[in-house]
Amino acid sequence: MTSSRLPAILIALAVILLLVYSSVFVVNAREQAIVLRFGQIREVKTEPGLYFKLPFAFMDADRVQYIQQQELRFDLDNIRVQVSGGKFYEVDAFVVYKIADARKFRETVSGDRDAAESRLRTRLDASLRRVYGLRSFDAALSSERASMMTEVRDDLHRDAETLGLNIEDVRIRRTDLTQEVSQQTYDRMKAERLAEAELIRARGNEEGQRRRAIADRQVVEIVADAQKDSEILRGQGEAERNGIFADASQRDPNFYEFYRSMAAYNKALGSGGKTLVLPPSKSDFFKFFDSPAGSAPNSAAPALANPTAPAN
C-alpha cells in the first residue's frame, strides 16, 4: 500500500513545487516589476527583493512585467537644423532618461521602450530646431550651449512626464557645418586671412620704410659730425704744425732757411723728366749749391721770406 501511494505523493510534491515556483518572482536593484492580473495593473514593485503572486500566469491570472530602473539613453543623429542666420547645420544629440513611474509607463505605451523613445525623438527633433532657430551657430560653441540644452530638456520634460519618464540630461555630441555651408565658411575664412595678411604686410612695409628713413637720417648726421670733427682736427693740426715751424725758425733762422731750401730742391728736382738750365751763382734759389752757408742775400727768394709757410 505504501508503494502504491508513492506516485501520488510525488505528483503532489511536483504540483506544490510548480505552484510555489509560479507564485514567486524576484526584483533586482536594476529593475522594477509590474504585477498584472487579467491584464490590469495590480501593483508595482520598485524595491529589490522576493515577492509572491498568484500562480498560473499562462491562464493570465498574475503576470509580471519587468521595467528597467537604471538610466537609459537613446541617440538622434544627423538632424538638419537652421540657425537664425539662415544657414543649415547637422546636429547629433542624445537623451538620458529614467522610467520614474512604471504604472504610467505601462498605461501609456504598454511598457514598450521603443514606442516611448519614438515619441521622445519626435519631440527632441522639434525642440532642437526651435532652439537653434532662435540663435546663431556660434551660440552652440559658446557658454550659451548649456542653457540651450537646459531649454531642450525642459521641452522634453513635459512630454516625458505623460509617459512616466524623467529626463535626466540632454547633450549635443556633434554640431557640424553642412557641405555647402562648410565651403562657404572656408571661402570666407580664407578671404579674411588673406586680407589680414595683406594688412600685416602693408604695416610691415610702412614700418620698414620708416626705419630705413631713420637710419638714412642717422647716417647723414653721423657723416656730417665726422666731417666736422675731421675739419676741426685738421685745422688744429695745421695750427700746431705752423706753430712748430715758427718756433723752429725763431730758434735757428739759418738752419731753417737751409732746411726749407733743401725741401724746395727736393720738390723741384726730385721728380724725373725735368731739366733746369740756370747759372747757379747768379740765382738766389741755388745759392746753397755754391756755399753751404748760403752767400746769396737773405731777401733773394720770395718763398723763403715767410718761414712759417709750409714747404709744399
C-alpha positions as CSV (number, residue, x, y, z in Angstrom):
1,M,0.0,0.0,0.0
2,T,2.9,2.3,0.7
3,S,4.4,1.7,-2.7
4,S,1.0,2.4,-4.4
5,R,0.9,5.9,-2.7
6,L,4.4,6.9,-3.8
7,P,3.4,8.1,-7.3
8,A,0.6,10.2,-5.9
9,I,2.9,11.8,-3.3
10,L,5.5,12.6,-6.0
11,I,2.8,14.1,-8.2
12,A,1.5,16.2,-5.2
13,L,5.0,17.4,-4.5
14,A,5.5,18.3,-8.1
15,V,2.3,20.3,-8.2
16,I,3.2,22.1,-4.9
17,L,6.7,23.0,-6.3
18,L,5.1,24.2,-9.5
19,L,2.6,26.3,-7.6
20,V,5.4,27.8,-5.4
21,Y,7.6,28.4,-8.5
22,S,4.7,30.1,-10.3
23,S,3.9,32.3,-7.2
24,V,7.4,33.7,-6.6
25,F,9.3,36.4,-8.5
26,V,12.4,38.3,-7.8
27,V,13.1,42.0,-8.4
28,N,16.8,43.1,-8.5
29,A,18.2,46.5,-7.9
30,R,18.3,47.4,-11.6
31,E,14.7,46.9,-12.4
32,Q,11.1,47.3,-11.1
33,A,8.2,44.9,-11.6
34,I,4.6,45.5,-12.6
35,V,2.2,42.7,-11.5
36,L,-0.7,42.3,-13.9
37,R,-3.9,40.5,-13.1
38,F,-6.1,39.7,-16.1
39,G,-4.4,42.5,-18.0
40,Q,-4.9,45.1,-15.3
41,I,-2.1,46.6,-13.1
42,R,-2.5,45.2,-9.6
43,E,0.7,46.6,-8.0
44,V,4.2,47.9,-8.8
45,K,7.3,46.6,-7.0
46,T,10.2,49.1,-7.0
47,E,12.3,47.8,-4.2
48,P,14.6,44.8,-4.8
49,G,13.5,41.5,-3.1
50,L,11.5,38.3,-3.2
51,Y,7.7,38.7,-3.9
52,F,4.7,36.5,-4.3
53,K,1.8,36.5,-6.8
54,L,-1.0,34.2,-7.9
55,P,0.3,31.3,-9.9
56,F,-0.7,30.2,-13.4
57,A,0.5,33.1,-15.4
58,F,-0.3,31.2,-18.6
59,M,-4.0,31.5,-17.6
60,D,-3.5,35.3,-17.3
61,A,-4.0,35.1,-13.5
62,D,-1.0,37.1,-12.4
63,R,1.8,38.1,-14.8
64,V,4.9,40.1,-14.1
65,Q,6.4,42.7,-16.5
66,Y,9.9,43.9,-15.7
67,I,10.8,47.5,-16.3
68,Q,14.4,48.8,-16.2
69,Q,15.1,51.2,-13.3
70,Q,18.6,52.4,-14.3
71,E,19.3,55.4,-16.5
72,L,18.6,54.7,-20.2
73,R,19.8,56.5,-23.3
74,F,18.8,57.0,-26.9
75,D,20.5,58.9,-29.7
76,L,19.2,61.2,-32.5
77,D,21.7,61.6,-35.4
78,N,22.1,63.9,-38.4
79,I,19.4,66.4,-37.5
80,R,19.4,69.2,-40.1
81,V,18.7,72.5,-38.2
82,Q,18.6,76.1,-39.4
83,V,20.0,78.8,-37.3
84,S,18.9,82.5,-37.1
85,G,21.3,83.5,-39.9
86,G,19.5,81.1,-42.4
87,K,22.3,78.6,-42.7
88,F,21.9,74.9,-42.0
89,Y,23.9,72.6,-39.8
90,E,23.9,69.0,-38.8
91,V,23.5,68.0,-35.2
92,D,23.8,64.8,-33.3
93,A,22.2,64.6,-29.8
94,F,21.4,62.1,-27.1
95,V,18.9,61.9,-24.2
96,V,19.5,60.2,-20.9
97,Y,16.2,59.3,-19.2
98,K,14.8,57.1,-16.5
99,I,11.4,55.4,-16.0
100,A,10.2,57.2,-13.0
101,D,6.5,56.0,-13.0
102,A,6.2,52.4,-14.1
103,R,2.4,52.4,-13.8
104,K,2.0,55.4,-16.1
105,F,4.7,53.9,-18.5
106,R,2.6,50.7,-18.7
107,E,-0.7,52.6,-19.2
108,T,0.6,54.9,-22.0
109,V,2.9,52.8,-24.1
110,S,2.3,49.3,-22.6
111,G,5.8,49.3,-21.2
112,D,7.4,49.5,-24.7
113,R,10.7,51.4,-24.7
114,D,10.8,51.7,-28.5
115,A,7.4,53.3,-28.6
116,A,8.3,55.8,-25.8
117,E,11.7,56.7,-27.4
118,S,10.0,57.2,-30.8
119,R,7.7,59.8,-29.3
120,L,10.6,61.5,-27.5
121,R,12.6,61.5,-30.7
122,T,9.9,63.4,-32.5
123,R,9.7,66.0,-29.7
124,L,13.6,66.2,-29.4
125,D,13.8,66.9,-33.2
126,A,11.2,69.7,-33.0
127,S,12.8,71.2,-29.8
128,L,16.3,71.3,-31.3
129,R,15.1,73.0,-34.4
130,R,13.3,75.6,-32.3
131,V,16.2,76.3,-30.0
132,Y,18.8,76.5,-32.8
133,G,16.4,78.6,-34.9
134,L,16.4,81.3,-32.2
135,R,20.2,81.6,-32.1
136,S,23.3,81.8,-34.2
137,F,25.6,79.0,-34.9
138,D,28.3,80.5,-32.6
139,A,26.0,80.1,-29.6
140,A,26.2,76.3,-29.8
141,L,30.0,76.6,-29.4
142,S,29.9,79.2,-26.6
143,S,28.9,79.2,-22.9
144,E,25.3,79.6,-24.1
145,R,25.3,75.9,-25.1
146,A,24.5,74.8,-21.6
147,S,21.4,77.0,-21.4
148,M,20.3,75.7,-24.8
149,M,20.5,72.1,-23.6
150,T,18.5,73.0,-20.5
151,E,15.8,74.6,-22.6
152,V,15.6,71.4,-24.8
153,R,15.4,69.3,-21.6
154,D,12.6,71.4,-20.3
155,D,10.7,71.0,-23.6
156,L,11.1,67.2,-23.4
157,H,10.2,67.0,-19.7
158,R,6.6,67.9,-20.2
159,D,6.1,65.1,-22.8
160,A,8.2,62.7,-20.8
161,E,6.0,63.1,-17.7
162,T,3.0,61.9,-19.7
163,L,4.9,58.7,-20.5
164,G,6.1,58.2,-16.9
165,L,9.6,59.1,-17.7
166,N,12.0,61.6,-16.2
167,I,14.6,63.4,-18.5
168,E,18.0,63.3,-16.7
169,D,20.1,65.0,-19.3
170,V,20.2,66.2,-23.0
171,R,23.6,66.6,-24.7
172,I,24.8,67.6,-28.2
173,R,27.5,65.2,-29.4
174,R,28.3,67.0,-32.7
175,T,27.5,70.3,-34.4
176,D,28.9,70.4,-37.9
177,L,28.5,72.6,-40.9
178,T,26.8,71.1,-43.9
179,Q,28.9,70.6,-47.0
180,E,27.5,73.8,-48.7
181,V,27.9,76.0,-45.6
182,S,31.3,74.4,-44.9
183,Q,32.6,75.5,-48.3
184,Q,31.2,79.0,-47.9
185,T,32.7,79.3,-44.4
186,Y,36.1,78.1,-45.7
187,D,36.0,80.7,-48.5
188,R,35.0,83.4,-46.1
189,M,37.8,82.5,-43.6
190,K,40.3,82.3,-46.5
191,A,39.3,85.8,-47.7
192,E,39.6,87.1,-44.1
193,R,43.0,85.6,-43.6
194,L,44.3,86.9,-46.9
195,A,43.0,90.4,-46.1
196,E,44.6,90.2,-42.7
197,A,47.9,89.0,-44.3
198,E,47.8,92.0,-46.7
199,L,47.2,94.4,-43.8
200,I,50.1,92.9,-41.8
201,R,52.3,93.1,-44.9
202,A,51.4,96.7,-45.5
203,R,52.1,97.6,-41.9
204,G,55.4,95.8,-42.2
205,N,56.4,97.7,-45.3
206,E,55.4,101.0,-43.7
207,E,57.4,100.2,-40.6
208,G,60.4,99.2,-42.8
209,Q,60.3,102.4,-44.7
210,R,60.1,104.4,-41.5
211,R,63.1,102.6,-40.0
212,R,65.1,103.0,-43.3
213,A,64.4,106.7,-43.3
214,I,65.5,107.0,-39.7
215,A,68.7,105.0,-40.5
216,D,69.4,107.2,-43.5
217,R,69.0,110.3,-41.5
218,Q,71.3,109.0,-38.8
219,V,73.9,108.1,-41.4
220,V,73.8,111.7,-42.8
221,E,74.1,113.1,-39.2
222,I,77.0,110.7,-38.3
223,V,78.9,111.5,-41.6
224,A,78.3,115.3,-41.0
225,D,79.5,115.1,-37.5
226,A,82.6,113.1,-38.6
227,Q,83.4,115.6,-41.3
228,K,83.1,118.4,-38.8
229,D,85.3,116.7,-36.3
230,S,87.9,115.9,-39.1
231,E,87.9,119.5,-40.2
232,I,88.4,120.7,-36.7
233,L,91.2,118.2,-36.1
234,R,92.8,119.1,-39.4
235,G,92.7,122.8,-38.5
236,Q,94.2,122.1,-35.1
237,G,96.9,120.0,-36.8
238,E,97.7,122.8,-39.3
239,A,97.9,125.3,-36.5
240,E,100.1,123.1,-34.4
241,R,102.4,122.5,-37.4
242,N,102.7,126.2,-38.2
243,G,103.5,126.8,-34.5
244,I,106.3,124.2,-34.7
245,F,107.7,125.8,-37.8
246,A,107.5,129.2,-36.3
247,D,109.2,128.1,-33.2
248,A,111.9,126.3,-35.2
249,S,112.6,129.4,-37.4
250,Q,113.0,131.6,-34.3
251,R,115.5,129.3,-32.6
252,D,117.9,128.9,-35.7
253,P,116.9,131.1,-38.7
254,N,119.9,130.0,-40.8
255,F,119.2,126.3,-40.3
256,Y,115.6,126.8,-41.0
257,E,116.4,128.6,-44.2
258,F,118.7,125.8,-45.2
259,Y,116.1,123.2,-44.5
260,R,113.4,125.0,-46.5
261,S,115.8,125.3,-49.4
262,M,116.6,121.6,-49.4
263,A,112.8,120.9,-49.3
264,A,112.3,123.2,-52.3
265,Y,115.2,121.5,-54.2
266,N,113.6,118.1,-53.5
267,K,110.2,119.3,-54.7
268,A,111.6,121.0,-57.8
269,L,114.2,118.4,-58.9
270,G,113.1,115.2,-57.3
271,S,110.6,114.1,-59.9
272,G,112.1,112.7,-63.2
273,G,111.8,114.3,-66.6
274,K,112.6,117.8,-65.6
275,T,115.7,119.9,-66.8
276,L,116.7,123.3,-65.5
277,V,119.4,125.4,-67.2
278,L,120.3,128.2,-64.9
279,P,123.5,129.7,-63.7
280,P,123.6,128.7,-60.0
281,S,125.9,131.5,-59.0
282,K,123.5,134.2,-60.2
283,S,120.3,132.7,-58.6
284,D,119.2,133.1,-55.0
285,F,117.3,129.8,-55.4
286,F,120.5,127.9,-55.9
287,K,122.7,129.8,-53.5
288,F,123.3,126.8,-51.3
289,F,124.8,125.0,-54.4
290,D,127.9,127.3,-54.2
291,S,128.2,127.6,-50.5
292,P,126.7,125.5,-47.6
293,A,126.5,128.8,-45.7
294,G,124.5,130.4,-48.5
295,S,126.4,133.5,-49.7
296,A,123.4,135.0,-51.5
297,P,121.3,137.7,-49.9
298,N,118.6,136.6,-47.4
299,S,115.9,138.5,-49.3
300,A,116.5,136.8,-52.7
301,A,113.8,134.1,-52.6
302,P,110.2,135.1,-52.1
303,A,109.3,131.6,-51.0
304,L,111.8,131.9,-48.1
305,A,110.5,135.3,-46.9
306,N,107.8,133.6,-44.8
307,P,109.5,131.0,-42.7
308,T,106.2,129.8,-41.2
309,A,104.7,128.8,-44.6
310,P,104.7,125.0,-45.3
311,A,107.2,123.6,-47.8
312,N,104.6,122.4,-50.3
